[in-house]
Structure formats: C-alpha cells, structure tokens
Amino acid sequence: MHSSLAKSVIRSRWFYVMMAPGLLYYFIFHYVPMGGILIAFQDYNLLKGIWGSPWVGLDNFRTIFASPDFPIIMKNTLVISLYRVMFNMLPDVLLALMLNEVRVKWFKRTVQTITYGPYFLSWVIVYGLTFSFLAPDAGLISTWFRDMGWGSVQILTDKEWFRPLLILTDIWKNTGFGAIIYLAALATINPDLYEAAVVDGAGRWRQLWHITLPGIRDVFFLMLILRIGHIMDAGFDQVYIFLNARVYETGDILDTWVFRRGLENLEFSVATATGFFKSFVGLILVLGANKLAKRFGSSGIW
C-alpha cells in the first residue's frame, strides 16, 4: 500500500509542485494567524505579547454581549446581510438568463463589458460617484431637486435610506460580475436537451423552467451557501465608507464596531473575541445551509 502511494505521488509530482504555492499561501496567511485567537481569551497587552498577557477566560465575550451597542449592531448586521442575500442574488441570475438569450454576439459582449466593468472599481470610487450625485448641497440630483423647488435631498445622511443605498450600489457594482458565474453554468447545459424540448413542442418559457433553471440550480445553492457563511460580515468595506454619524442607528455593524474598538481604542482582545464569535456563527450557518441545500436536491459544498 505504501509503495503504491509513493508511486502515485511520484507520478503526480508536478501537480503537487504546482499546488505547493497555493497551499503555502493558505498555511502562512490563513492557518498560522489562527493562533491569534488566543487573544480573545486574554487581557492582551502589546508589550507583554500573547505569551505574557494574562488569561481572562470568557470575560471578553461577556463584555461584547453586555455592551448596550451589541443588540443594535447585531440587528444591523443581520438585516443588511439578509437584504444582500434576498436582493443581490436574483439580479445576477436574471442578467445571466437575459444574456443567455441574446444571439447577437457583439451586443452580448458589449452588455457584458458594461455591466461587469463597475466590479473593478473600489468602493472609494463608487462612494465618490454616489456623493457627486447625492451630496446634500452640491450633488447633481440634489441641485436639480432644489432648482425644481422639490426640497433638498438628504439621502446620504438619512438613516432610512442608508440600507437601500447600500443594496442599490452593491447591485450596480457586482451584478455584472456575478452573472459570469451563472453564464458559465448555463454553458455546461447540454444543447440536446433544448433540441428535444423543441421537438416535444416546449416554448421558451417551458425550456427555461424545465431545463435552464434546473441546470443552474446547484450553482445557485452553492452561491447561496457561501453568502450565508458570510452573513455576519455585511460588507465592511462598503459600509465603512458610506457610514456617517447620522446613520449609525441603522448602519453600524459588527465589523465597524470592531474597527473602532480594536484599532481606534486598542481593545484588541474584545475585537478578536468578536471575530471569533462571527466565525463560529458563520460555521454553524454554512453547515446548516449545506444540509438544507441537500434536502432540496442540491449537491451542496461537500
């Protein structure tokens, strides 16, 4: 058995060599830093380091759960994440389905380029574009509303508009790129199935319902599971850039709270404990979503 394993390794040695950089990257940057989880159970001191800081057990977790901000930031995190799952996945699928029906290649390529182009813009640039349109005093739309006598536009500082603004800008930025995944899944569907459906008299809608949608079902569930696994993140980079003091009530999430406590207030132990809590909840959600996906007939992640 050992000899056959050694022969298999030798025969595939170049594949293992190509795997080595990726495995090394994950080991150095993803597994080694996991040792920092110890900070979550310590009263961490920069001068004393991990091995010299005193142990406090679960005190940091009690600090998190006892904080008056915790219910608010937890609610905001879950609501914004659920909004992303509910409203940001369907546009990806719809755009992919529409592009799949386009037969004019140059038009299809043009639409794809235009729609996935915003994905490569940073959130700083996206916020700059949004600010140029919606700035309370000098934005293009704000000025137009004021000149028309319709009052001032305060969307950027309105707590009721903060979450819809996040979702709309996220759709604009990421829908085109997300559609690429579903287009790749659509390309794997056997064309013979459509030909057989046409012979049986099925129209475009019947083909869509019985062939196209089942063909991308597994990919949809896979993307859903991955999104659910990150439900405690809520998109820190976007939220942090769009956040301001007037919308804290509906926009402050776990990650922005951790950023202030961990880096601005230097409470590293509380920040690490929050990250550990997020990871644990994410793990439970991924396991649950994967099991649920299998009940609906999907292959899941494993």
C-alpha positions in Angstrom: 0.0 0.0 0.0 2.8 2.4 0.9 4.7 1.6 -2.3 1.6 2.3 -4.4 1.0 5.6 -2.6 4.7 6.5 -3.2 4.4 5.6 -6.9 1.2 7.7 -7.2 2.9 10.7 -5.6 6.0 10.4 -7.8 3.8 10.0 -10.9 1.9 13.2 -10.0 4.8 15.1 -8.5 4.5 18.1 -10.9 0.9 18.5 -9.8 2.0 18.6 -6.2 4.7 21.1 -7.1 2.1 23.4 -8.7 -0.1 23.0 -5.6 2.7 24.0 -3.3 2.5 27.8 -3.7 -1.3 27.8 -3.0 -1.0 25.5 0.0 1.9 27.6 1.3 -0.2 30.8 1.0 -3.1 29.4 2.9 -0.9 27.9 5.6 1.0 31.2 6.2 -1.8 33.7 5.8 -4.8 31.7 6.9 -3.8 28.9 9.3 -0.8 30.4 11.2 -2.7 33.6 12.1 -5.4 31.4 13.7 -3.0 31.3 16.7 -4.1 34.8 17.4 -7.5 33.5 18.6 -5.7 33.1 21.9 -6.0 36.9 22.3 -9.8 36.5 22.6 -9.3 34.8 26.0 -6.6 37.2 27.3 -6.3 40.8 28.5 -3.9 41.4 25.7 -1.1 43.8 26.1 1.1 44.9 23.2 4.3 45.0 25.4 3.7 41.6 27.0 2.6 39.8 23.8 0.5 36.8 23.5 2.5 34.6 25.8 2.9 37.3 28.5 -0.7 38.7 28.6 -2.9 37.4 31.5 -5.7 35.0 30.8 -9.3 36.2 31.5 -11.3 33.3 30.2 -14.7 34.4 28.7 -14.6 37.9 30.1 -14.1 39.5 26.7 -17.2 37.7 25.4 -19.2 38.9 28.3 -18.0 42.4 27.5 -19.4 42.1 24.0 -22.7 40.6 24.9 -23.2 43.1 27.8 -22.5 46.1 25.6 -25.5 48.3 25.0 -24.4 48.6 21.4 -24.4 44.9 20.8 -28.2 44.4 20.1 -28.2 47.3 17.6 -25.1 46.3 15.7 -26.2 42.7 15.6 -29.6 43.6 14.2 -28.0 45.9 11.6 -25.5 43.2 10.6 -28.2 40.6 10.1 -30.7 42.9 8.4 -28.1 44.3 5.9 -26.8 40.8 5.2 -30.2 39.3 4.7 -31.0 42.2 2.3 -27.9 41.3 0.3 -28.9 37.7 0.1 -32.5 38.4 -0.9 -32.0 41.3 -3.3 -28.5 40.8 -4.7 -28.6 37.2 -5.9 -31.6 37.5 -8.2 -30.2 40.3 -10.4 -27.1 38.1 -11.1 -29.4 35.2 -12.3 -31.7 37.5 -14.3 -28.9 39.2 -16.1 -27.3 35.8 -16.9 -30.6 34.5 -18.2 -31.2 37.5 -20.4 -27.6 37.5 -21.8 -28.0 33.8 -22.5 -31.0 34.5 -24.8 -29.1 37.1 -26.8 -27.9 35.8 -30.1 -26.1 38.9 -31.5 -22.6 38.3 -30.2 -21.3 41.8 -30.4 -24.3 43.2 -28.5 -23.9 40.4 -25.9 -20.2 41.2 -25.4 -20.9 44.9 -25.2 -23.5 44.5 -22.5 -21.3 42.1 -20.5 -18.4 44.6 -20.6 -20.6 47.5 -19.5 -22.2 45.5 -16.7 -19.2 43.9 -15.1 -16.9 46.9 -15.5 -18.1 48.5 -12.2 -16.9 45.4 -10.3 -13.3 46.6 -10.8 -13.9 50.0 -9.2 -13.1 50.3 -5.5 -15.8 51.3 -3.0 -14.0 54.6 -2.5 -14.6 55.4 -6.2 -18.2 54.2 -6.0 -18.8 56.4 -3.0 -17.2 59.3 -4.8 -19.7 58.8 -7.7 -22.6 58.5 -5.3 -21.5 61.6 -3.5 -21.3 63.6 -6.7 -25.0 62.8 -7.4 -26.4 62.9 -3.9 -24.3 65.3 -1.9 -26.8 67.4 0.2 -25.6 70.8 -1.1 -23.7 70.2 -4.4 -24.8 66.8 -5.8 -26.2 66.7 -9.3 -29.5 65.2 -8.2 -29.7 67.4 -5.1 -29.1 70.5 -7.1 -31.8 69.5 -9.6 -34.3 68.8 -6.9 -33.6 72.2 -5.3 -33.8 74.1 -8.5 -37.2 72.4 -9.3 -38.5 73.5 -5.9 -38.9 70.0 -4.6 -36.8 70.5 -1.5 -33.4 69.2 -0.5 -32.1 65.6 -0.9 -30.5 64.1 2.3 -30.2 60.5 1.2 -26.5 60.1 2.3 -27.4 61.3 5.8 -30.9 59.7 6.1 -30.9 56.6 8.3 -34.0 55.3 6.4 -32.2 55.5 3.1 -28.9 54.1 4.2 -29.7 50.3 3.7 -31.4 50.8 0.4 -28.5 52.8 -0.8 -26.1 50.0 0.2 -28.1 47.5 -1.7 -28.6 49.6 -4.8 -24.9 50.5 -5.1 -23.9 46.9 -4.5 -26.2 45.7 -7.2 -24.8 48.2 -9.6 -21.2 47.2 -8.8 -21.4 43.4 -8.6 -24.3 42.2 -10.7 -22.4 42.0 -13.9 -19.5 40.1 -12.5 -21.8 37.7 -10.5 -23.7 36.9 -13.8 -20.5 35.5 -15.2 -20.7 32.5 -12.8 -24.2 31.7 -14.0 -23.3 32.2 -17.6 -20.6 29.6 -17.1 -23.1 27.2 -15.6 -25.5 27.8 -18.5 -22.8 27.0 -21.0 -22.5 23.5 -19.5 -26.1 22.6 -20.2 -26.4 20.0 -23.0 -27.8 21.7 -26.1 -29.5 18.4 -27.0 -31.9 19.0 -24.1 -33.2 22.1 -25.8 -33.5 20.4 -29.2 -35.5 17.6 -27.6 -37.7 20.1 -25.9 -38.4 21.9 -29.2 -39.4 18.6 -30.8 -41.8 18.0 -27.9 -43.4 21.4 -28.5 -41.9 23.2 -25.5 -41.8 27.0 -25.8 -39.1 29.3 -24.5 -40.7 29.6 -21.1 -41.1 25.8 -20.7 -37.5 25.4 -21.7 -36.5 28.0 -19.1 -38.5 26.3 -16.4 -37.6 22.7 -17.1 -34.0 22.9 -18.5 -32.3 26.2 -17.8 -33.3 26.8 -14.2 -32.6 23.2 -13.1 -29.2 23.5 -14.9 -28.1 26.4 -12.7 -29.7 25.2 -9.5 -26.6 23.7 -8.0 -24.6 26.8 -8.7 -27.3 29.0 -7.2 -27.3 26.9 -4.0 -23.5 27.0 -3.9 -23.5 30.8 -4.1 -26.3 30.9 -1.5 -24.4 28.8 1.0 -21.2 30.9 0.5 -23.3 34.1 1.1 -24.9 32.7 4.2 -21.4 31.8 5.5 -20.5 35.5 5.3 -23.8 36.7 6.7 -22.0 38.2 9.8 -19.7 40.3 7.6 -22.4 42.5 5.9 -19.7 44.1 3.6 -17.4 46.0 5.9 -15.5 48.0 3.2 -18.7 49.3 1.6 -20.5 50.1 5.0 -17.4 51.7 6.5 -17.0 54.1 3.5 -20.7 55.0 3.3 -21.2 55.3 7.1 -21.5 58.6 8.9 -22.6 59.6 12.4 -26.2 60.3 11.4 -26.8 56.8 10.2 -25.2 54.8 13.0 -28.6 53.7 14.2 -29.3 51.6 11.0 -25.8 51.3 9.5 -23.3 50.4 12.3 -22.4 46.7 12.0 -20.2 44.3 13.9 -17.1 45.0 11.7 -17.3 48.8 12.0 -17.8 48.4 15.8 -14.8 46.1 16.0 -12.7 48.5 13.9 -13.4 51.3 16.4 -12.9 49.1 19.5 -9.9 47.2 18.2 -7.9 49.8 16.2 -9.1 53.2 17.5 -9.5 52.2 21.2 -6.8 49.5 21.1 -9.1 46.9 22.7 -7.5 44.0 20.7 -9.0 41.3 23.0 -12.6 42.4 22.5 -12.1 42.8 18.7 -10.6 39.3 18.5 -13.4 37.8 20.6 -15.9 39.4 18.3 -14.1 37.9 15.2 -14.1 34.5 16.9 -17.9 34.8 17.6 -18.5 35.8 14.0 -16.5 32.8 12.7 -18.3 30.4 14.9 -21.8 31.7 13.8 -20.7 31.6 10.2 -19.5 27.9 10.6 -22.9 26.9 12.0 -24.8 28.8 9.2 -22.7 27.1 6.5 -23.2 23.6 8.0 -27.0 24.3 8.3 -27.3 25.8 4.8 -25.4 22.9 3.2 -27.6 20.4 4.9 -30.7 22.3 3.8 -29.5 22.5 0.3 -29.0 18.8 0.1 -32.7 18.3 1.2 -33.7 20.4 -1.9 -31.7 18.0 -4.1 -28.6 20.1 -4.5 -25.1 18.6 -4.1 -24.1 21.3 -1.6 -20.4 22.1 -1.0 -19.5 18.6 0.2 
